[in-house]
Amino acid sequence: MPKHLTLYGIKNCDTMKKARAFLDERGVDYVFHDYKTQGVTAAQLAAWSKKVGWERLLNRAGTTFKKLPDADRQNLTEAKAIALMAAQPSMIKRPVLQNGAAILVGFKPEEYSAFLV
């Protein structure tokens, strides 16, 4: 069983609630980090981006991203995406589950089960 799990996200997000319920039902010990209230650094986002790619981290389907001016949504680069996510954490795909250097982005029960072995 993983020892130092951190679940990153936003407290009231429905997907976060599902991920937290999944972990809680299985008695998995984790720390919850709400990046709306606790923040997330550009350095942390860059580290995640190196592991999974900024395209996977950026939540393009969310209303925060969709409400951006066209100029901000076009010609995205890794640096631009990281700056946007650092400024508005709602644009980070949720949840991010971290176990040491390993991370998992999004919530799918089967992926969580495999990640926790």
C-alpha positions in Angstrom: 0.0 0.0 0.0 1.4 3.5 -0.8 2.7 5.4 2.1 2.7 9.1 1.2 -0.3 9.8 -1.0 -1.4 13.3 -1.7 -4.7 14.0 -3.4 -4.7 17.4 -5.1 -7.9 19.1 -6.2 -10.8 21.3 -5.2 -13.0 20.4 -2.3 -16.4 20.8 -3.9 -15.7 19.3 -7.2 -17.9 16.2 -8.0 -15.0 14.2 -9.4 -13.0 15.0 -6.3 -15.8 13.7 -4.1 -15.8 10.4 -6.1 -12.0 10.1 -5.7 -12.1 10.8 -2.0 -15.0 8.4 -1.5 -13.0 5.7 -3.4 -10.0 6.2 -1.2 -12.0 6.5 2.0 -14.0 3.3 1.4 -10.8 1.4 1.0 -9.2 2.8 4.1 -6.4 4.5 2.1 -4.4 7.1 4.1 -3.9 10.3 2.1 -3.4 14.0 2.5 -5.9 16.2 0.7 -4.4 19.4 -0.8 -7.1 21.9 -2.0 -5.2 24.1 -4.4 -8.0 26.6 -4.4 -7.2 27.5 -0.8 -3.6 26.1 -0.4 -2.4 27.0 -3.9 -0.1 25.2 -6.3 3.2 26.5 -7.6 4.3 26.8 -11.2 7.3 24.6 -10.2 4.9 21.8 -9.0 2.9 22.1 -12.2 6.1 22.0 -14.3 7.1 18.8 -12.5 3.8 17.2 -13.1 3.9 18.4 -16.7 7.2 16.6 -17.2 5.6 13.4 -16.0 2.3 13.4 -17.8 2.4 16.3 -20.3 0.8 19.7 -19.9 -2.0 18.7 -22.3 -3.2 16.1 -19.8 -3.0 18.5 -16.9 -4.9 21.3 -18.5 -8.7 21.0 -18.1 -9.9 22.4 -21.4 -13.5 21.2 -20.7 -14.0 23.3 -17.7 -15.8 26.6 -17.6 -12.8 28.5 -16.3 -10.8 27.6 -19.5 -13.8 28.2 -21.8 -14.3 31.7 -20.4 -10.8 32.8 -21.2 -10.3 35.3 -24.0 -9.5 33.6 -27.3 -6.0 35.0 -27.2 -5.3 33.1 -24.0 -6.8 29.8 -25.3 -4.9 29.9 -28.6 -1.3 29.0 -29.4 -0.9 27.2 -26.1 2.6 26.2 -25.0 3.7 24.3 -21.9 4.9 27.6 -20.3 1.6 29.4 -21.1 -0.5 26.5 -19.9 1.5 26.3 -16.6 1.1 30.0 -16.1 -2.7 29.8 -16.7 -3.0 26.8 -14.3 -0.9 28.5 -11.6 -3.0 31.7 -11.8 -6.3 29.8 -11.9 -6.1 26.4 -10.3 -9.6 25.5 -11.5 -8.0 24.9 -14.9 -6.0 21.9 -13.5 -7.7 18.6 -14.4 -8.9 16.9 -11.2 -7.9 15.1 -9.2 -4.1 14.7 -9.2 -3.1 11.7 -7.0 0.6 11.7 -6.1 2.6 8.9 -4.5 6.2 10.1 -4.3 7.4 10.7 -7.8 4.4 8.9 -9.4 1.2 10.8 -10.3 -2.1 9.9 -11.7 -4.4 12.6 -13.3 -8.1 12.3 -13.4 -10.3 9.7 -11.7 -11.1 6.3 -13.1 -11.7 3.6 -10.4 -9.7 0.9 -12.3 -6.7 3.2 -12.7 -6.8 4.1 -9.0 -6.9 0.4 -8.0 -3.9 -0.3 -10.2 -2.0 2.8 -8.9 -2.6 1.8 -5.2 -1.2 -1.7 -5.5 
